[in-house]
Amino acid sequence: MNPGLCPEQAFWSRLNGPQQAWLASQLQAQHMPPAGGLRWLCDGINIGWVSADRAQDMVALLPGCTLVQGRLRWQTAADQALQRSQALQAFLVQQAAHGRLTGWRGEFFAWWPDTPAWPPALDVPPFLCVERAGFRHLGMMSHAVHIHGFLPQGDLWCGRRSGHKAIDPGLLDNLAAGGLTAGESPLSTAVRELAEEAGLHLSEPSRLRGSGVIRTQRPEPQGWHDEQLLVYTLHLSERETPINADGEVQEFRRLSPDEVVSCMQSGQFTVDACASLAQSLAWLMAGSDAITTRGNVR
């Protein structure tokens, strides 16, 4: 291994060809609409996908919501995002009260249209802002930060999610990750999650390098998962060891590149951890011969 390689390049160079190709394939997810899902719009803007039964609930309980030619249209006549948000939040409260919405978090997520660029244009006012659990329930795109912690020789610090978590309990994950709550910037979210989940308090947030954006979509028991992952990379020294502080992670493991890919291929990692790692490598190594000729990651 070339001692002049950066940690990401060192990670990549320690993989064989098939492993590189498999990791590169995690960037190529197809964004297909959910089977049987209905597109819904708010004041003419595409918001998300809902099941037929949830569409009927929206028509019955959300004033101004109608089903027209297979699409759910919600006309709010609202002048401000606050009015739209209050109306949709009231609907979600009703859904929870009737047992149709579970996993209430008491946190607000903001909704913006898709922003594929880095950094994402999230400094503009959101179109909607409602309970976090409502996003999957109504198939709305949320945002989350994902941080990968690389050691000098290419090893990766990975956390195992608590067995008590409602989503993906016990699976391996990134060094730290978390949803972007309303009013918080991606960078401040990343710094906070590193401190809370990994016990790493960065005195220099500039150590976090933005590594692009990747969007993941899939059906989940709560509804339709649609999330834009804001990926960061952190170079760690051998003296920096993550220790969980908030109970979100049951253990941290230092894994070699071979162990990372093998565990990913056997389903031991979250889907989003696989996608965000592929994005991190593609973003930071786009000019490297190793990644463009052997793995075709671009």
Beta strands, then each sheet from edge to edge (+ up, - down):
strand 1: 38-42
strand 2: 45-50
strand 3: 65-68
strand 4: 71-74
strand 5: 108-111
strand 6: 128-131
strand 7: 142-150
strand 8: 156-161
strand 9: 172-173
strand 10: 176-179
strand 11: 209-220
strand 12: 223-235
strand 13: 249-255
sheet 1: 2+ 1- 4- 3+
sheet 2: 5+ 6-
sheet 3: 9+ 8- 7+ 10-
sheet 4: 9+ 8- 7+ 12+ 11-
sheet 5: 9+ 8- 13+
end
